[in-house]
Amino acid sequence: QVQLVESGGGLVQPGGSLRLSCAASGSIFSFNYMGWGRQAPGNERELVAVITSSGTTNYADSVKGRFTISRDNAKKTVDLQMNSLKPEDTAVYYCHLRQTGSNYWGQGTQVTVSS
């Protein structure tokens, strides 16, 4: 069983920054992918940033150059630093973990970008 708990969402003005954090617990294997997805009202959930256990990262074009994903394997955490936020970044953000062919999601944290 895997549990993912996010924190750090909130309200921020356009151009501002937020940092999301996710703590994983349970049966976490040494090789996995961790990441962040988001879902805005009326849209499907999309992965915006992924990082492998060796540190390789990948970003959606919509966030490239503005978001940075990082992880601490010892602490089993993954963070998402979001800079230059735009109103279209408003969504519920979900922590994601993929290992041994299974996908796990956290409960989500709301990020609202508005003046």
C-alpha angles and dihedrals in degrees: 000000000000128000125193121191121189129200139171106063124134147116120315135168121247110279092027132117138239134180121213123198132195129192119201125203138172126044101000116169124212093245117055146118120248126187152138129262131182139203126198122195110284093011134101120250112267132191110236102176135018133182128187124220088258092055103257110147136201130185138194112249090244093065103028111129093016105059127055124193123202137168141198110213094192093053094036092230135135125195134195118205109199119194133174090024119199131202088250089063088070108121146107107281119214130196112229135198128183123190136151090001096304128114125214129188134193125229093262137241126233120242116188122185110193142130 
